[in-house]
Amino acid sequence: MTDQSQDVFGGVDTHTDTHHAAVVDHLGRHLADAQFPTTNPGYRALLNWLRSHGTVCAVGVEGTGSYGTQLARVLGAAGLTVFDINRPDRRIRHQQGKSDPIDAYAAAQAVASGRATIIPKTHVGAAEALRLLHTARTSAVKARTQAINQIRSHMVTAPDTLRAQLRGKSSSDLIAACARLRPAADLTDPAAAAKFTLRRLARHYQDLDHEIDDYEAELSTLATQAAPDLMAVYGVGPETAARLLAAVGDNPERLHSEAAFAHLCGAAPIPASSGRRDRHRLNRGGNRSANAALYRIAVVRMQHDRRTRDYVARRTAQGLQKKDIIRCLKRYIAREVYRVLTCTNITEPYLQSAA
């Protein structure tokens, strides 16, 4: 019989169609494991199965930002403490092997030992909405760039008469000219096929251009409603605000300090000293999208903010390189942004506007 009074810890290895759950006691000993479907009845069955083994102190879930998002929501709504679990590194997997039960037990043991400390995002408010819009906009921008690159590539092998017609035009004029092309009905002719291809690519580019404009308008409106204080920070625009809010999530209180936020954004300095040389280097980890947002804010301030220009001049006179100055600026900006985010209720303004 299962001791219902004992404290247990759960771990879940998440997948597209199924989740594999495991339970350990406070000493990390294996108690049981089982597999559940990724449906609402499956989530409830997993929750009841965890509670059937004792008092659930906490649950570690792999991939709370992807496959485990909905499960984390269900467990959190049920009052359980949920931690985000990173998959084991290759050294541990090489030693212990790889299977769903092994990964589930490893997640449970990480929670029981206290190694799991990452609180997942809630994915229920404006930050999640901004993340979705920004992801779609980024995809559209990449597709638009690919379209113009294909147009220029096809122009290289196009017939000379067509090349002469399109040569030397700017990107906007080139797109407009290609969109007006009228190919002949017989596409077995290379010239007709080239005109048809260029026209389709140009119109695809124009469609993507309009789509990107729609995304940017929605991003601007939603970011202004959700975090007006963040939008008021010098150098922050709708896209950079969306990147930062998506990195933090709808529960910024999960970040216990501004140093943790800087580390999340890859803006925390990494010691790189050796011998008599004392220096720090750029952090190549963290959320690269948020790091790009901090970089963009720093560049804007270096160009237009007098205090920042004075700081750059002073640090340059001290012998720092430009990349080191930008690293310092990103760290200062991360501190400023963190203070704004922790003083702002991200979800409530969005919910009020939606109501």
Secondary structure, 3 states (H helix, E strand, C coil): CCCCCCEEEEEEEECCCEEEEEEEECCCCEEEEEEEECCHHHHHHHHHHHHCCCEEEEEEEECCCCCCHHHHHHHHHCCCCEEEECCCCHHHHHHHCCCHHHHHHHHHHHHHHCCCCECCCCCCCHHHHHHHHHHHHHHHHHHHHHHHHHHHHHHHHCCHHHHHHHCCCCHHHHHHHHHCCCCCCCCCCHHHHHHHHHHHHHHHHHHHHHHHHHHHHHHHHHHHHHCHHHHCCCCCCHHHHHHHHHHHCCCHHHCCCHHHHHHHCCCCCEECCECCECCEECCCCCCHHHHHHHHHHHHHHHHHCHHHHHHHHHHHHCCCCHHHHHHHHHHHHHHHHHHHHHCCCCHHHHHHHHC
